[in-house]
Amino acid sequence: MNDLTVRIERLAPMRMASASVVADDAERQAFDRLRAWAEPRGLFDVPGRRVFGFDNCQPSPNHRYTCMVPVGGDVRGDDDIGIVDLPGGAYAVATVRGADNVHPAWARLSAWPAASGYRPAHRQALEEIVSPTDGHPDDLTLDLYLPVE
């Protein structure tokens, strides 16, 4: 993970269904909870479907991960799933493969604006789950989204 290729992407505002979990494996549990809710509603296995997430950067036992999928205005949440509005904006984006490379990639991406002419923006950083892992951590692929202006 020596090279980090960064591109700028602009995300449009999105209305999101959101599942949040506090656990040692919060990422997996939040993804599974969201998928279990979204699949029967036809919101998960659709062409072009995007899944985003973010964590609170806290160690266990306070580690929280939130997983989100875009939904239309007619979709309502329930006791386990909230509905949130994600503001759009510009993001510095880098792709990372393998679970062990996520934290080092975030560190490098977080340092990128200082030499780029961009500044960090005050919006939520995100991870887009490009390819989830169903067992082997090296199979995970994420796009990391650092908000910039």
Summary of the structure (lengths in Angstrom):
residues: 149
radius of gyration: 15.2
end to end distance: 25.8
largest distance: 45.6
contacts: 414
relative contact order: 0.24
helix: 24%
strand: 36%
